[in-house]
Amino acid sequence: MMKRKHLQAACVILLVSLMSVSSYAISLNDAARKAAKQNDAKVLSARTVQQGNRRIHEIKLLTKKGVVKTVRIPE
């Protein structure tokens, strides 16, 4: 009985470790919405860029004071 539980636990750990990182990642659309809400601003543009082995969402915002601001959010 104990061996079976260990085997089940090992299978769960293996499956979780094989899940794609993107299943945990924030989408570009969600990142843009979050950035706009946190900065009380409008989204001017949004894109995802590769920086080394990481992907970063770059969101350009226009604040209510007329300032253009760039926010970077890791994917």
MARBA-3410 file (N, C-alpha, C, O; in Angstrom, 1 decimal):
75
0.8,-1.2,0.0,0.0,0.0,0.0,0.9,1.3,0.0,0.6,2.2,-0.7 ~ 1.9,1.3,0.8,2.8,2.4,0.9,3.5,2.6,-0.4,3.7,3.8,-0.8 ~ 4.0,1.6,-1.1,4.7,1.7,-2.3,3.8,2.3,-3.4,4.2,3.1,-4.2 ~ 2.5,2.0,-3.4,1.6,2.5,-4.3,1.4,4.0,-4.1,1.4,4.8,-5.1 ~ 1.3,4.5,-2.9,1.2,5.9,-2.6,2.4,6.7,-3.1,2.3,7.8,-3.6
3.6,6.1,-2.8,4.9,6.7,-3.3,4.9,6.8,-4.8,5.4,7.8,-5.4 ~ 4.4,5.7,-5.5,4.4,5.7,-6.9,3.5,6.8,-7.5,3.8,7.5,-8.4 ~ 2.3,6.9,-6.8,1.3,7.9,-7.3,1.9,9.3,-7.1,1.8,10.2,-7.9 ~ 2.6,9.5,-5.9,3.2,10.8,-5.7,4.3,11.2,-6.7,4.4,12.3,-7.1 ~ 5.1,10.2,-7.0,6.1,10.4,-8.0,5.6,10.7,-9.3,6.1,11.5,-10.1
4.5,10.0,-9.7,3.8,10.3,-11.0,3.3,11.7,-11.1,3.4,12.4,-12.1 ~ 2.7,12.2,-10.0,2.2,13.6,-9.9,3.3,14.6,-10.0,3.2,15.5,-10.8 ~ 4.4,14.3,-9.3,5.5,15.2,-9.4,6.1,15.3,-10.8,6.5,16.3,-11.3 ~ 6.2,14.1,-11.4,6.7,14.1,-12.8,5.8,14.8,-13.8,6.3,15.6,-14.6 ~ 4.5,14.7,-13.6,3.6,15.4,-14.5,3.7,16.9,-14.3,3.6,17.6,-15.3
3.7,17.3,-13.1,3.8,18.7,-12.8,5.1,19.3,-13.4,5.1,20.4,-13.9 ~ 6.2,18.6,-13.2,7.5,19.1,-13.7,7.5,19.1,-15.3,8.3,19.9,-15.8 ~ 6.7,18.3,-15.9,6.7,18.3,-17.4,5.8,19.3,-18.0,5.8,19.6,-19.2 ~ 5.0,20.0,-17.1,4.0,21.0,-17.6,4.8,22.1,-18.2,5.9,22.5,-17.7 ~ 4.3,22.7,-19.3,4.9,23.8,-19.9,5.0,25.0,-19.0,4.0,25.3,-18.2
6.1,25.8,-19.1,6.2,27.0,-18.3,5.1,28.0,-18.7,4.6,28.8,-17.9 ~ 4.7,28.0,-20.0,3.7,28.9,-20.4,2.3,28.7,-19.7,1.5,29.6,-19.7 ~ 2.1,27.5,-19.2,0.8,27.3,-18.4,0.8,28.1,-17.2,-0.3,28.4,-16.6 ~ 1.9,28.6,-16.7,2.0,29.4,-15.5,2.2,30.9,-15.9,2.0,31.8,-15.1 ~ 2.5,31.2,-17.2,2.8,32.5,-17.6,1.6,33.4,-17.8,0.5,32.9,-18.0
1.8,34.7,-17.6,0.7,35.6,-17.8,0.7,36.0,-19.3,1.7,36.2,-19.9 ~ -0.5,36.1,-19.9,-0.6,36.4,-21.3,-0.3,37.9,-21.5,-0.4,38.7,-20.6 ~ 0.0,38.2,-22.7,0.3,39.6,-23.1,-1.0,40.5,-22.8,-0.9,41.6,-22.3 ~ -2.1,40.0,-23.2,-3.4,40.8,-23.0,-3.6,41.0,-21.5,-4.0,42.1,-21.1 ~ -3.4,40.0,-20.7,-3.6,40.1,-19.2,-2.6,41.1,-18.6,-2.9,41.9,-17.7
-1.4,41.0,-19.1,-0.3,41.9,-18.6,-0.6,43.3,-18.9,-0.4,44.2,-18.1 ~ -1.1,43.6,-20.1,-1.4,44.9,-20.6,-2.6,45.5,-19.7,-2.6,46.6,-19.3 ~ -3.6,44.7,-19.5,-4.7,45.1,-18.7,-4.3,45.4,-17.2,-4.7,46.4,-16.7 ~ -3.5,44.5,-16.7,-3.0,44.7,-15.3,-2.1,46.0,-15.2,-2.3,46.8,-14.3 ~ -1.3,46.2,-16.2,-0.4,47.4,-16.1,-1.2,48.7,-16.2,-1.0,49.7,-15.5
-2.2,48.7,-17.1,-3.1,49.9,-17.3,-3.9,50.2,-16.0,-4.0,51.3,-15.6 ~ -4.4,49.1,-15.4,-5.2,49.3,-14.2,-4.3,49.8,-13.0,-4.7,50.7,-12.3 ~ -3.1,49.2,-12.9,-2.2,49.6,-11.8,-1.7,51.0,-11.9,-1.4,51.7,-10.9 ~ -1.6,51.5,-13.2,-1.0,52.8,-13.4,-2.1,53.8,-13.8,-1.8,55.0,-14.2 ~ -3.4,53.5,-13.8,-4.5,54.3,-14.2,-4.1,55.0,-15.5,-4.1,56.2,-15.6
-3.9,54.1,-16.5,-3.4,54.6,-17.8,-4.1,53.9,-18.9,-4.8,52.9,-18.7 ~ -3.8,54.3,-20.2,-4.3,53.7,-21.4,-3.1,53.0,-22.0,-2.0,53.5,-22.0 ~ -3.4,51.8,-22.6,-2.4,51.1,-23.3,-2.2,51.6,-24.7,-3.1,51.7,-25.5 ~ -0.9,52.0,-25.0,-0.6,52.5,-26.3,-0.2,51.3,-27.2,-0.5,51.3,-28.4 ~ 0.7,50.5,-26.7,1.1,49.3,-27.4,1.6,48.2,-26.4,1.9,48.5,-25.3
1.7,47.0,-26.9,2.1,45.9,-26.1,2.8,44.9,-27.0,2.3,44.6,-28.1 ~ 3.9,44.3,-26.5,4.6,43.3,-27.3,5.4,42.4,-26.3,5.7,42.8,-25.2 ~ 5.8,41.3,-26.8,6.6,40.3,-26.0,7.9,40.2,-26.7,8.0,40.0,-27.9 ~ 9.0,40.4,-25.9,10.4,40.4,-26.4,11.1,39.3,-25.7,10.9,39.0,-24.5 ~ 12.2,38.8,-26.3,13.0,37.8,-25.8,14.3,38.5,-25.2,14.9,39.3,-25.9
14.6,38.2,-23.9,15.8,38.8,-23.3,16.6,37.6,-22.7,16.2,37.1,-21.7 ~ 17.6,37.2,-23.5,18.3,36.0,-23.1,17.4,34.8,-23.2,16.9,34.5,-24.2 ~ 17.2,34.1,-22.1,16.3,32.9,-22.1,14.9,33.2,-21.5,14.2,32.3,-21.2 ~ 14.7,34.5,-21.3,13.4,35.0,-20.7,12.6,35.7,-21.7,13.1,36.4,-22.6 ~ 11.3,35.7,-21.6,10.4,36.5,-22.4,9.7,37.5,-21.5,9.3,37.2,-20.4
9.7,38.8,-22.0,9.2,39.9,-21.2,8.2,40.6,-22.0,8.3,40.9,-23.2 ~ 7.0,40.9,-21.3,6.0,41.8,-21.9,6.4,43.2,-21.7,6.6,43.7,-20.6 ~ 6.4,44.0,-22.8,6.7,45.4,-22.7,5.4,46.1,-23.1,4.9,46.0,-24.2 ~ 4.9,46.9,-22.1,3.6,47.6,-22.4,3.9,49.1,-22.3,4.4,49.6,-21.3 ~ 3.5,49.8,-23.3,3.6,51.3,-23.4,2.3,51.9,-23.0,1.3,51.5,-23.5
2.3,52.7,-22.0,1.1,53.3,-21.4,1.1,54.8,-21.5,2.2,55.5,-21.6 ~ -0.1,55.4,-21.6,-0.2,56.9,-21.5,-1.0,57.2,-20.3,-2.2,56.8,-20.1 ~ -0.3,57.9,-19.3,-0.9,58.2,-18.1,-1.9,59.4,-18.3,-1.9,60.0,-19.3 ~ -2.7,59.6,-17.2,-3.7,60.7,-17.3,-3.0,62.1,-17.3,-3.6,63.1,-17.8 ~ -1.7,62.1,-16.9,-0.9,63.4,-17.0,-0.3,63.6,-18.3,0.4,64.6,-18.5
-0.5,62.6,-19.3,0.0,62.8,-20.6,1.5,62.2,-20.7,2.1,62.4,-21.7 ~ 1.9,61.5,-19.7,3.3,60.9,-19.8,3.2,59.5,-20.4,2.4,58.7,-20.0 ~ 4.1,59.2,-21.3,4.3,57.9,-21.8,5.2,57.1,-21.0,6.3,57.5,-20.7 ~ 4.8,55.9,-20.5,5.5,55.1,-19.6,5.6,53.7,-20.1,4.6,53.2,-20.7 ~ 6.8,53.0,-20.0,6.9,51.7,-20.4,7.0,50.8,-19.2,7.9,51.0,-18.3
6.2,49.7,-19.2,6.2,48.8,-18.0,6.7,47.5,-18.6,6.2,47.0,-19.7 ~ 7.5,46.8,-17.9,8.0,45.4,-18.3,7.6,44.4,-17.3,7.8,44.5,-16.1 ~ 6.9,43.4,-17.8,6.4,42.3,-16.9,6.9,41.0,-17.4,6.7,40.6,-18.6 ~ 7.6,40.2,-16.6,8.0,38.9,-17.0,6.9,38.0,-17.4,5.8,38.0,-16.7 ~ 7.0,37.2,-18.4,5.9,36.3,-18.9,5.7,35.2,-17.9,4.9,34.4,-18.1
END
